[in-house]
Amino acid sequence: MIYADNAATTKMSKAAIEAMLPYMDEVYGNPSSLYSFGQDAKEALENARARIAACIGCDAREVTFTSGGSEADNQAIITAAHLGARKGKKHIISTAFEHHAVLHTLDKLKKEGFEVTLLDVHDTGAVTAEEVLAAVREDTCLVTIMYANNEIGTIQPIAEIGAALKDKDVIFHTDAVQAAGHLHIDVKEQNIDMLSISAHKFHGPKGIGVLYTRTGIRLETIISGGAQERGKRAGTENIPAIMGMAKALEDAVANIDANASRLSALRDRLIEGLDKIPYGELNGNNDNRLPSNVNFCFEGIEGESLLLLLDDKGICASSGSACTSGSLDPSHVLLAIGRPHEVAHGSLRLSLGEDTTEEDVDYIIEAVTDVVTYLRNMSPFWRDLTTGKREHVFAE
Ligand SMILES: *Cc1c(COP(=O)(O)O)cnc(C)c1O
């Protein structure tokens, strides 16, 4: 099997698994307990917090553990919005191609009377800092823009946006779930106020994440109960997962440059190979893209059929995001970069990982080329294109 869906989730590293094990069967105490056995768990928890803080350039007290990226996004956005509302500021800026954890939270806030501006991400898949700054109003309380897009892999100018917003009375949050462990993050240098990460996107366990919150921003509680996480997130801490996440993040950050150069070479080889398929086009700009991400649209095919036939050939890939697969709507991300509906349906995301080899890439190129040709030969829609009844969207 060739696993090319690392943007959906990753395999846990052996080191991360090993880092978790002692906290399941040896140091299993509750960190809130006063006896020393519980305090051993507490010590491990605080040690992990400090190590994670060091990976993103913040203070340990600014790290809150959550159940993952979705919860971190929810808590960040709701916190910033409600802090703004107390000052009469109810305008939020985001982009049209955020993760649903962001977009659906913004929809909820709209029902509370917030106004949301979704910036255009153009066909490049990126905004500019100038566009963000131009959208800021007197009543803007929050800018939430993802670090890197989970479908098309395009990277936003986060440091420039942070610098542009630095002197504004606006909270800058970024969903960095696709970036953490893959791109350099330094929240202080980049002037980021709040940032979400999730362990299972960098070879850590599922169901654990971090919300970084700059000192001075008072987090709003989403999960109420005990006083864990300084009273901002109730629930007994998932110590094994936290230990696994800390180890996975440290390893990813230590190898970030080596991984990036190896992966981007494979990515470019894959893009070059798939580019030879006629009437297909890369989604998003390749100059500013996650080292692991390849995303194409092919005319005259359905992404779902493509995925099933690739599965028969032993390739795990994705079309649209995992959350939207299974629905008939085309990906909101592809629509946001201006792909017409009929083309957006024929998308393919391949996200490479540490295990991917050059042979894998060559096999994928061959398999995708074969399957696209096969599907087009069966498609009445494709026949209309070849006979000129319909117009092509892409050049050959
Ligand atoms: C995966 C992902 C999330 C959700 O993270 P979970 O830990 O699965 O809740 C949020 N944002 C982006 C960009 C993602 O890729």
The ligand as an SDF file (V2000), in Angstrom:
LIG
                    3D

 15 15  0  0  0  0  0  0  0  0999 V2000
   -6.9390   18.3450   10.4720 C   0  0  0  0  0  0  0  0  0  0  0  0
   -7.1850   19.7960   10.5290 C   0  0  0  0  0  0  0  0  0  0  0  0
   -7.9760   20.3690   11.5440 C   0  0  0  0  0  0  0  0  0  0  0  0
   -8.7020   19.5300   12.5670 C   0  0  0  0  0  0  0  0  0  0  0  0
   -7.8270   18.9520   13.4930 O   0  0  0  0  0  0  0  0  0  0  0  0
   -8.3530   17.7490   14.3970 P   0  0  0  0  0  0  0  0  0  0  0  0
   -7.2540   17.4990   15.3630 O   0  0  0  0  0  0  0  0  0  0  0  0
   -8.5780   16.5960   13.4670 O   0  0  0  0  0  0  0  0  0  0  0  0
   -9.5940   18.2170   15.0440 O   0  0  0  0  0  0  0  0  0  0  0  0
   -8.1280   21.7390   11.5600 C   0  0  0  0  0  0  0  0  0  0  0  0
   -7.5350   22.5190   10.6460 N   0  0  0  0  0  0  0  0  0  0  0  0
   -6.7580   22.0100    9.6590 C   0  0  0  0  0  0  0  0  0  0  0  0
   -6.1160   22.9410    8.6930 C   0  0  0  0  0  0  0  0  0  0  0  0
   -6.5720   20.6420    9.5590 C   0  0  0  0  0  0  0  0  0  0  0  0
   -5.8190   20.1510    8.5880 O   0  0  0  0  0  0  0  0  0  0  0  0
  1  2  1  0
  2  3  1  0
  2 14  2  0
  3  4  1  0
  3 10  2  0
  4  5  1  0
  5  6  1  0
  6  7  2  0
  6  8  1  0
  6  9  1  0
 10 11  1  0
 11 12  2  0
 12 13  1  0
 12 14  1  0
 14 15  1  0
M  END
$$$$
